[in-house]
Amino acid sequence: MKARLFFCTFLFCLLATAQDNILSINFNEIKFKKVKAFINQQKANKIIQFIDVKGSYNASENKTYKKHHQSYLILKPLEEVWANYNSTSPAKSWNGKMLNFGCLISKRTNKVSYQNDDYQGAEEGQVFYVNLKLLKGFYNLAVAFEVTKLSEKDHTIEYSYVKGGKTQGKQWMEMTATPEGFTRISHFTLYKSASEFRDVLLYPYVHGLAIKEFHQNMLTHQ
């Protein structure tokens, strides 16, 4: 009986040490100060386990969000585009003049992934930490997104802005086949922040540039 109890305790400790949390994120693997500051803010707010990282979108507040929509025509078949959006590493899709990948955490595996790690594909519960570079790097902003919906049936990918960032809300992409056999991607956003000035004058322009770069990165790696 004692031997069995010892074995179970040993196994539990082994599994616990094999799982990462916010405290185990290696800042030496992250280049961006704002991303590190965002993670440190989570630590200060007692967000330690990955399961404690929450999306900011609240359906009951739907009428309070502002809306943004952009559409893209991809000259490739729907299934090919869908597969690419699900398999491309965030280190590539979130990497350009404006967007830079910091790290990824997985609520399913309790693991952290960095710039040079292998990527096994998109899944719900993944959280991406991204650095948004503005004014040619004069100003930087950390943003975190959680994959909250991944529907192959509807060809829809949804991200919620993580609580603690400047923006609250969500984004989602709906992919549909055109009569010509191409793919239409409709990118929708519901958003709000503490600043009306930012929401009305700054966010739509900056967000439009950022998602354009994201989709261009996806096309580059197809």
C-alpha positions as CSV (number, residue, x, y, z in Angstrom):
1,M,0.0,0.0,0.0
2,K,2.8,2.4,0.9
3,A,4.7,1.5,-2.3
4,R,1.6,2.3,-4.3
5,L,1.0,5.6,-2.6
6,F,4.7,6.5,-3.1
7,F,4.4,5.6,-6.8
8,C,1.3,7.7,-7.3
9,T,2.8,10.7,-5.5
10,F,6.0,10.4,-7.6
11,L,4.0,10.2,-10.8
12,F,1.9,13.2,-9.8
13,C,5.0,15.2,-9.1
14,L,6.6,14.1,-12.4
15,L,3.5,15.2,-14.4
16,A,3.3,18.5,-12.5
17,T,6.9,19.4,-13.3
18,A,6.3,18.4,-17.0
19,Q,3.6,21.0,-17.3
20,D,4.4,24.7,-17.9
21,N,2.6,27.7,-16.5
22,I,3.0,31.5,-16.8
23,L,5.9,31.5,-14.4
24,S,7.9,29.0,-16.6
25,I,7.8,31.2,-19.7
26,N,11.4,31.9,-20.7
27,F,12.0,35.5,-21.4
28,N,15.3,34.8,-23.0
29,E,13.3,33.3,-25.9
30,I,11.2,36.4,-26.3
31,K,12.6,39.5,-28.0
32,F,9.9,42.0,-27.2
33,K,9.8,44.1,-24.1
34,K,6.1,44.8,-24.4
35,V,5.2,41.1,-24.6
36,K,7.3,40.5,-21.5
37,A,5.6,43.3,-19.7
38,F,2.2,41.9,-20.6
39,I,3.1,38.5,-19.2
40,N,4.5,40.2,-16.0
41,Q,1.2,42.0,-15.7
42,Q,-0.6,38.7,-15.8
43,K,1.7,37.4,-13.0
44,A,1.0,40.4,-10.9
45,N,-2.8,39.8,-11.4
46,K,-2.3,36.2,-10.1
47,I,-2.8,34.6,-13.5
48,I,-0.4,31.7,-13.2
49,Q,-2.0,28.6,-14.7
50,F,-2.7,28.7,-18.5
51,I,-6.4,27.8,-17.8
52,D,-6.6,31.2,-15.9
53,V,-5.9,33.1,-19.1
54,K,-9.3,34.3,-20.2
55,G,-10.7,35.9,-23.3
56,S,-12.2,39.4,-23.0
57,Y,-15.3,39.0,-25.3
58,N,-18.6,39.1,-23.5
59,A,-21.7,38.3,-25.6
60,S,-24.0,40.1,-23.1
61,E,-22.1,43.3,-24.0
62,N,-22.5,42.8,-27.8
63,K,-24.1,46.1,-28.4
64,T,-21.2,48.0,-26.8
65,Y,-18.6,46.8,-29.3
66,K,-17.6,48.7,-32.5
67,K,-17.4,46.7,-35.7
68,H,-14.8,46.2,-38.4
69,H,-15.0,44.1,-41.5
70,Q,-12.5,43.3,-44.3
71,S,-12.8,40.8,-47.1
72,Y,-10.1,39.1,-49.1
73,L,-10.2,37.0,-52.2
74,I,-7.7,34.1,-52.3
75,L,-7.1,32.6,-55.8
76,K,-6.9,29.1,-54.3
77,P,-9.4,26.3,-53.4
78,L,-11.2,26.6,-50.0
79,E,-9.8,23.3,-48.6
80,E,-6.3,24.3,-49.5
81,V,-6.6,27.7,-47.9
82,W,-8.3,26.2,-44.8
83,A,-5.5,23.7,-44.3
84,N,-2.9,26.4,-44.7
85,Y,-4.4,28.7,-42.1
86,N,-4.5,25.8,-39.7
87,S,-1.0,24.5,-40.2
88,T,1.1,27.6,-40.7
89,S,3.3,28.4,-37.6
90,P,2.4,31.7,-35.8
91,A,6.1,32.5,-36.0
92,K,5.4,33.0,-39.7
93,S,1.9,34.3,-39.8
94,W,2.5,36.8,-37.0
95,N,5.8,38.0,-38.4
96,G,6.3,41.1,-40.5
97,K,6.8,44.9,-40.4
98,M,4.0,45.4,-37.9
99,L,3.4,42.0,-36.3
100,N,6.0,39.9,-34.4
101,F,5.4,36.6,-32.6
102,G,6.4,36.4,-29.0
103,C,5.3,33.0,-27.8
104,L,2.4,30.6,-27.6
105,I,0.8,28.8,-24.7
106,S,-1.5,25.8,-25.0
107,K,-4.3,25.2,-22.5
108,R,-4.6,21.6,-23.7
109,T,-1.0,20.5,-23.4
110,N,0.1,23.1,-20.8
111,K,3.2,23.8,-22.9
112,V,4.9,27.0,-24.1
113,S,6.2,27.3,-27.7
114,Y,8.7,29.9,-28.9
115,Q,9.9,31.3,-32.3
116,N,12.0,28.3,-33.4
117,D,9.8,25.5,-32.0
118,D,7.9,23.1,-34.2
119,Y,4.2,23.8,-34.6
120,Q,1.7,21.0,-34.7
121,G,-1.3,23.0,-35.9
122,A,-4.0,25.3,-34.7
123,E,-6.4,24.2,-31.9
124,E,-8.8,25.8,-29.5
125,G,-7.2,27.0,-26.3
126,Q,-4.0,28.2,-27.9
127,V,-3.0,31.8,-26.8
128,F,-0.6,33.8,-29.0
129,Y,1.4,36.7,-27.6
130,V,2.2,39.2,-30.3
131,N,4.1,42.5,-30.5
132,L,2.4,45.2,-32.6
133,K,5.0,47.7,-34.0
134,L,3.7,51.2,-34.7
135,L,5.4,54.3,-36.2
136,K,8.2,52.2,-37.5
137,G,9.0,50.8,-34.0
138,F,8.8,54.1,-32.1
139,Y,5.8,52.7,-30.3
140,N,5.1,49.0,-29.5
141,L,2.1,47.3,-28.0
142,A,1.6,43.8,-26.8
143,V,-1.6,41.9,-27.9
144,A,-2.7,38.4,-26.9
145,F,-5.3,36.3,-28.6
146,E,-6.9,33.0,-27.7
147,V,-8.3,30.6,-30.3
148,T,-11.9,30.2,-29.1
149,K,-13.4,28.5,-32.1
150,L,-12.0,26.3,-34.8
151,S,-14.7,24.9,-37.0
152,E,-13.8,22.8,-40.0
153,K,-17.5,22.4,-40.8
154,D,-18.1,26.2,-41.0
155,H,-14.5,27.0,-42.1
156,T,-14.3,29.5,-39.2
157,I,-11.5,30.6,-37.0
158,E,-12.2,32.8,-34.0
159,Y,-9.9,34.6,-31.7
160,S,-10.8,36.5,-28.5
161,Y,-8.6,39.3,-27.2
162,V,-7.2,38.2,-23.9
163,K,-8.2,40.1,-20.8
164,G,-5.6,42.6,-19.6
165,G,-4.8,44.1,-23.0
166,K,-5.8,47.5,-24.4
167,T,-8.5,46.0,-26.6
168,Q,-11.5,43.9,-25.6
169,G,-13.6,41.8,-28.0
170,K,-12.9,39.2,-30.7
171,Q,-12.0,38.6,-34.3
172,W,-13.2,35.8,-36.5
173,M,-12.6,34.7,-40.1
174,E,-15.2,32.9,-42.2
175,M,-14.0,31.2,-45.4
176,T,-16.3,30.4,-48.3
177,A,-15.8,29.0,-51.8
178,T,-16.6,31.3,-54.7
179,P,-18.3,30.1,-57.9
180,E,-14.9,30.3,-59.7
181,G,-13.4,27.8,-57.2
182,F,-11.5,30.4,-55.2
183,T,-11.8,31.4,-51.5
184,R,-13.4,34.4,-49.9
185,I,-12.2,35.3,-46.4
186,S,-14.4,37.6,-44.4
187,H,-12.5,39.0,-41.4
188,F,-14.8,40.4,-38.8
189,T,-13.9,42.2,-35.6
190,L,-15.9,43.4,-32.5
191,Y,-13.8,45.7,-30.4
192,K,-13.7,48.3,-27.7
193,S,-11.3,49.9,-25.3
194,A,-11.2,52.6,-22.6
195,S,-10.6,55.3,-25.2
196,E,-13.3,56.5,-27.6
197,F,-10.6,58.4,-29.5
198,R,-8.6,55.3,-30.0
199,D,-11.6,53.2,-31.0
200,V,-12.9,55.7,-33.6
201,L,-9.8,57.2,-35.1
202,L,-6.9,54.9,-34.5
203,Y,-8.0,51.3,-34.2
204,P,-9.8,50.9,-37.5
205,Y,-6.7,52.1,-39.5
206,V,-4.1,50.3,-37.5
207,H,-6.2,47.1,-37.3
208,G,-6.8,47.2,-41.1
209,L,-3.0,47.3,-41.7
210,A,-2.3,44.6,-39.2
211,I,-4.8,42.0,-40.5
212,K,-3.7,42.8,-44.1
213,E,-0.2,41.9,-43.1
214,F,-1.4,38.7,-41.3
215,H,-3.2,37.5,-44.4
216,Q,-0.3,38.4,-46.7
217,N,1.9,36.3,-44.5
218,M,-0.4,33.4,-44.8
219,L,-0.4,33.7,-48.6
220,T,3.4,33.9,-48.6
221,H,3.7,30.6,-46.8
222,Q,1.1,28.7,-48.9
